Amino acid sequence: MSKLGGATARVVKGALKVRQTRAALTLTNDAVNRIRVLLAQQNDANALKIGVRQKGCNGLTYTLEYAREKQKFDEEVEQDGIKVWIEPKAQLSLLGSEMDYVTDKLSSEFVFRNPNIKGTCGCGESFSI
């Protein structure tokens, strides 16, 4: 579960065409805008940090936290003035993924379109590689 006060993240299996990119993770404009708003509400946060933890019915789930300092082996993705730091354990599982922020009538959440995952659970919160 995220520590972002109600923000959630969902995984979508292979919904993105593989394309060459220098960044470990690309962000949509909606994701950039939402992260900018979230970071502006935090006095001591400099970036959003993404990690993975063992959890759920399919094995892994993403974690989202506010971060003040980049750790030694964190991968940094900077896009349109916002920073996302990726924990070392999450780097290979996120490589080539796209992070989006979607809103509908019932929910709003971050969505990871990840070409690396082999399966997801029914609710889309956990995945396997």
N, C-alpha and C positions, 0 to 999 in steps of 0.2 A: 504494500500500500504506500502511496505517496505521502510525503510530509508537506505537501503544498496546499493544505487546507481544502480538501475536497476535489482537487484536480486528479483525474485518473488517466491511465494510459492503456491503450489497447494495441494488440499486435494483429497485423493482417498478413497472411501468408502469400508471398510471391506476387504481390499486387503491383510491383514496380518493375519496369524494364531495366535490365542491368545496363548501366552506362558508366563510362569512365569518369572519375571525379578524383580530385586531390583530397577532398575532405572525407574523413571517416564517416560522416553523417551530413546529409543536407537537410536544410530546414525550409519549409514552405513559408510564404509571407505571413500566413495566419499564425504559424508557430512562432515566428520571430516576434510578431506583434504581441502575442499572449505572454511570451517569456519576458518581453520588455515591461509589460504591465506588472507581472508578478514580481520582477526584480525591483521595480520602482517602489513597491509596497514594503520592501524589506530594507531596513537601514543598514544592515551589515552584510548583505549578500552581493557578491560580485559576479556570480555565474550560477547557472543551473547545472547540477551534477547528475549524470545518468550512470546507473550501475545495474547489475543483475544479481538476483538472489535466488536460491533454490526455494521454490514455493509453488503451490498450485498443483492441479492434476496433471500437468504436462511437463513439469520439471523446473522451468525458469520463469521469472517475471522481472520486468524492469522496475527500478526504483528511481524516483526523482526527488532530489533534495536541493535546498539552497546551499551554496558554498561560498566561503570567504576567501580561501586560499587554494590554489592549484597544487595538488600533490605531485611529487617527483615524476611519476610515470603516467599521469593523466594525459590523455589526448585532448588537445584544445581545438574546438571548432568555433571560429568567430565569423559571424555573418551579420551584416547590417548593424554593426555596433553592439551586438549582444554576444555573450560568451557561453558556450556549453562545454563542460569538462566531462570526459568519459573515463570512468574507472578502468584500470587495466583488464579486469575480468570481463568487462563488457565490450571491449574494443573489437575483438574478432567477430562476435555475434552481431554487432551493429554495422560492420563494414559494408558500405554500399547502400545503406538504408536511408529512408526519408522520414523525417519527423514532421507531422502535420498537427494542426489543432482544428477539430471539427465541432460544430455546434448544431444541434437539432432541437426539436421541440421538447425533448425529454432529458437531454444530457449535453454536456460539453466535456471534451477530453482530448488528450494528446493521443495520436495514433502513429504507430511505427509501421511503415511499409517496408518489410524486411525480406529480401530475396534469399537469405541464408537459412531461414527456419524450415524445418521438416514437417512440423505439425503444431497445431494450436488446440487449446481446449475449447469447449463449446461457448464459453463466455468471452473468449479472446484475451484473457488477462495473463495466461501462461503459455509457454511455447517450449519446443524442443529443437535442438540443432543436430 
